[in-house]
Amino acid sequence: MSTPDVESLSYEQAREELQDVVRRLETGAATLEESMRLWERGEALAARCQQWLDGARERLAKAQQATEEEK
């Protein structure tokens, strides 16, 4: 099973996979190599979620600014 490219994931997909990665790491059952792969994937997923959130904040700020300018 291949994992999708992080950049192609929606916020919800990235968040869901990140939650799964955290659960798997917390069990402590993975080998060191697998844990490192999970950690790296988790970091990439967290960054993707942050990109989505930053983009949403920017859009909200622009919408608020446009509303203020209309007044």
Summary of the structure (lengths in Angstrom):
residues: 71
radius of gyration: 16.9
end to end distance: 53.6
largest distance: 59.6
contacts: 158
relative contact order: 0.14
helix: 83%
strand: 0%
